[in-house]
Amino acid sequence: MNLLSWNCRGIGNAPTVQELRELADKFAPKVLCIMETQINGVRAGNLKSNLGYDNSFVVDSSGRSGGLAIFWNNEIKIEVLGYSKYHIDGKISGLGEQSWRLSCFYGEARTHLRQHTWDTMKILSTLQDMSWVCLGDFNEVLKHDEHDGIGSRSQSQIQGFRDAVDVCGLVDLGFKGTRWTYEKRVEGGSYTRVRLDRALGSVDWCGLFPAASVEHLTAATSDHSPVLLQLSHPNGGKKKKNQFRYEVMWDTHPELKSTIQSAWESNSHNLMCMKCVLISRH
């Protein structure tokens, strides 16, 4: 069972539509979320049959900026709970043993207004008491080493995102594949590479899908990588080794460095994870 999220950087051209259709055919996502559609809702909604879906919900772009759309088939049910230019929030039934909540995000592109996205996340966290996963392009990083190349991000800019994730009780679900989800060639032939796209889940959502994993895919028609969220392991349900997921609040704990050092010296990955979890509960 897969979900796919992609900042397609405009869906109004044939090559991007073709690549999106190929991604849908290859990975068969039960839910497909796209950001920066850059077209009106009617045109985005008309894509559903072209992509092989029965249903869609669309947030209009503002001219050539923004726009979100979510697609799904009749085998599952999505009840849209709310939306804004930053998100689509829905209750999903038919994927897993119980209903849960999916929020597809497109973070504010303008740095001085990005706090509006974090405020939206915080408000959403108070509205429903369901297992929750957030997926999309947040236009921000959680750590300095998620940005490589030209340009820099202030600590306060990053901290805004970290605070929102912490307040909402979410954890970064990690990834496999390339380290970056956004790549831009800059003057002089060098590149800026940033991890802007990700999946964040609540602890109880991780309990519903303990084998969930995230993979960064490749795409030719956008400078963003599609993000594939697999709810079950592709080996046919065989239980996989527990995956370590990092919580941003651990950075502030005074015993973090000493705990990591002792775990490193013991050469035990499981011991390290166990100690970090115990610390986070204090």
Residue pairs with C-beta under 8 A, 6 or more apart in sequence:
1 30
1 95
1 230
1 231
1 232
2 27
2 28
2 29
2 30
2 228
2 229
2 230
2 231
3 29
3 30
3 31
3 32
3 33
3 102
3 135
3 228
3 229
3 231
4 23
4 24
4 27
4 29
4 31
4 32
4 33
4 226
4 227
4 228
4 229
5 33
5 34
5 35
5 104
5 135
5 136
5 137
5 197
5 199
5 226
5 227
5 229
6 20
6 23
6 33
6 34
6 35
6 219
6 222
6 224
6 225
6 226
6 227
7 34
7 35
7 36
7 106
7 136
7 137
7 196
7 197
7 222
7 224
8 16
8 20
8 34
8 35
8 36
8 37
8 221
8 222
8 224
9 16
9 36
9 38
9 221
9 222
9 223
9 224
10 16
10 36
10 37
10 38
10 39
10 64
11 17
11 20
11 34
11 37
11 38
11 39
11 44
11 47
11 69
12 37
12 38
12 39
12 43
13 221
15 220
15 221
16 221
16 222
17 47
17 50
19 219
19 220
19 221
20 34
20 47
20 51
21 50
21 51
21 52
23 29
23 217
23 219
23 226
24 32
24 51
24 52
24 53
25 52
27 217
27 228
29 228
30 72
30 73
30 75
30 76
30 95
31 70
31 71
31 72
31 76
31 78
31 92
31 95
31 102
32 51
32 53
32 70
32 71
32 72
33 68
33 69
33 70
33 71
33 88
33 104
33 135
33 136
34 44
34 68
34 69
34 70
35 66
35 67
35 68
35 104
35 105
35 106
35 136
35 137
36 61
36 65
36 66
36 67
36 106
36 137
37 44
37 58
37 61
37 66
37 67
37 68
37 69
38 61
38 64
38 65
38 66
38 67
39 61
39 67
40 60
40 61
41 58
41 59
41 60
41 67
41 69
44 56
44 58
44 67
44 69
45 56
45 58
45 69
47 56
47 69
47 71
48 54
48 55
48 56
48 71
51 71
52 73
53 71
53 72
53 73
54 72
54 73
54 74
55 71
55 72
55 73
55 74
55 78
56 69
56 70
56 71
56 72
57 69
57 70
57 78
57 80
57 83
57 88
57 90
58 67
58 68
58 69
58 70
59 66
59 67
59 68
59 69
59 83
59 84
59 85
59 88
60 67
61 67
62 85
65 109
66 85
66 106
66 109
68 83
68 85
68 87
68 88
68 104
68 106
70 78
70 88
70 90
70 104
72 78
75 94
76 92
76 93
76 94
76 95
77 92
77 93
77 94
78 90
78 91
78 92
78 93
78 102
79 90
79 91
79 93
80 88
80 89
80 90
81 89
81 90
81 91
81 101
81 127
81 128
82 89
82 124
82 127
83 89
84 120
85 106
86 105
86 106
86 107
86 108
86 116
86 117
86 120
87 103
87 104
87 105
87 106
87 120
87 124
87 136
88 103
88 104
89 101
89 102
89 103
89 124
90 101
90 102
90 103
91 99
91 100
91 101
91 128
91 130
92 99
92 100
92 101
92 102
93 99
95 231
96 208
96 209
96 231
97 208
98 131
98 208
99 130
100 130
100 131
100 132
100 133
100 205
100 208
101 128
101 130
101 131
101 132
101 133
102 132
102 133
102 134
102 135
103 121
103 124
103 132
103 133
103 134
103 135
103 136
104 134
104 135
104 136
105 117
105 121
105 134
105 135
105 136
105 137
105 138
106 136
106 137
106 139
107 114
107 117
107 136
107 137
107 138
107 139
107 140
107 196
108 114
108 116
108 117
108 139
109 139
111 157
114 139
114 140
114 157
114 160
114 161
115 160
117 138
117 139
117 164
118 160
118 161
118 163
118 164
121 134
121 164
121 165
121 167
121 168
122 164
122 167
122 168
124 168
125 132
125 167
125 168
125 169
131 202
131 204
131 205
131 207
131 208
132 168
132 170
132 201
132 202
132 205
133 173
133 199
133 200
133 201
133 202
133 205
133 229
134 168
134 170
134 199
134 200
134 201
135 198
135 199
135 200
135 227
135 229
136 197
136 227
137 181
137 196
137 197
137 224
138 161
138 196
138 197
138 198
139 196
140 153
140 157
140 158
140 160
140 161
140 196
141 147
141 153
141 158
141 161
141 194
141 195
141 196
142 158
142 161
142 162
142 165
142 172
142 248
143 158
144 153
144 155
144 158
146 179
146 180
146 194
146 195
147 153
147 192
147 193
147 194
147 195
148 179
148 180
148 192
148 193
148 194
149 186
149 190
149 191
149 192
149 193
150 186
150 190
150 192
151 192
162 248
165 171
165 172
165 200
165 248
166 247
166 248
166 249
168 200
168 202
169 202
169 203
170 200
170 201
170 202
171 200
171 201
171 202
171 203
171 206
171 245
171 246
171 247
172 198
172 199
172 200
172 245
172 246
172 247
172 248
173 198
173 199
173 200
173 201
173 206
173 212
173 213
173 214
173 229
173 245
174 213
174 214
174 243
174 244
174 245
174 246
175 195
175 198
175 214
175 215
175 216
175 227
176 213
176 214
176 215
176 216
177 215
177 216
177 217
177 225
178 216
178 218
178 225
179 193
179 195
180 193
180 194
180 195
180 216
180 225
181 194
181 195
181 196
181 197
181 198
181 216
181 224
181 225
181 227
182 193
182 194
182 195
182 196
182 197
182 223
182 224
182 225
183 191
183 192
183 193
183 194
183 223
184 191
184 192
184 193
184 223
185 191
186 192
196 224
197 216
197 224
197 225
197 227
198 214
198 227
199 214
199 227
199 229
201 209
201 212
206 212
206 245
209 231
209 232
210 242
211 231
211 232
211 233
211 239
211 240
212 229
212 230
212 231
212 232
213 229
213 230
213 233
213 240
213 243
214 227
214 228
214 229
214 230
215 227
215 228
215 230
216 225
216 226
216 227
216 228
217 225
217 226
217 227
217 228
218 225
218 226
219 225
219 226
233 239
233 240
242 270
242 273
244 269
244 272
244 273
247 280
249 280
250 256
250 276
250 279
250 280
253 279
253 280
253 282
255 279
256 276
256 279
259 272
259 275
259 276
259 279
260 272
260 276
262 275
263 271
263 272
263 275
264 272
